[in-house]
């Protein structure tokens, strides 16, 4: 009724009382009904909204936070091969371990990557599984629990990715540091990969497996020698340790690339299939934030700092010019991406995107 009055008043003011009778009465009724329906709808929506705001949740209580991350594996196709990155965990390193540039340069590089605590830089430890259809190859094995509870998850993530340790037939070590070879053993000290043949370069084996060199090493490094020897001991006893010379083809589609400096026999592995290439480069880079813009920066863990820097420059230049995939043991997980030249001496990391598994491009 109120709407009818308002409409009548409005029309009378527009047309005048004298001409009101000229107005199309059916049209008037239709218009009045449409306006009435519109206002009624608005009132109903407002009522529903008010009721929804006041209504309690249909759940008795909000479910708890899960407090766990997704399984640590990432898969990609490489030609006919399948590559799976496996997350072992992370370790915090202090920026004071980096040298070769001013403290200001190092801190500035960290700040540009939003690293707020330079005394605890989160550094991933990654391993890589390569399925060639002929072989199931694991490149590096992680740390086990040698360096605490935040590491040692390669076996768990290997299983999450659909494989069992006993299915691995080939293990390639980039070097014999414990964060790469420690995962060769179970907590009980047995072979974690009982059916695998383990490969390590001759230069690294001659250094890290030598008791003579261990005895002459600084006291704070002697434990590392023992960890290396212990890691390969059961494989050596079982005839499952192969020591190879530099540049050797290990398996079809997999060739070792000498990359010494971080250790005497540090190796990278070039994986190739149908024109696609992936270089698994081990410890060429420890700090993405610092060593990509400043390849001249070394880390205290390097066996020969000068040689490690020269090797890093060579490998970065090769990766950028060839535009091949890279997999890095200490790059942010999954550690797979490309290297792009940013200036005459600086580089940029272009990480792989998460995607549904499909043929490599």
Secondary structure, DSSP 8 states (H G I E B T S, - for coil): -HHHHHHHHHHHHHH-TTTGGGS-HHHHHHHHHHHHHHHHHHHHHHHHHHHHHHS--SSSS----------SEEEEEETTEEEEEEEEEEEEE-GGGEESS-HHHHHHHHHHTT---TTSEEEEEEEEEEE-SS-EEEE----TTTT-TTS--HHHHHHHTT--GGG--EEE-S---HHHHGGGB-TTSSBSSTT-EEEEEHHHHHHHT-HHHHHHS-HHHHHHHHHHHHHHHHHHHTT-EEEE-TT-EEETTEEEEE-TTSSTT-EEEEEEETTEEEEEEETS-S-HHHHTT-TT-EETT-SSHHHHHHHHHHHHHHHHHHT-EEEETTSSTT-EEEEEE-SSS-EEEEE----------
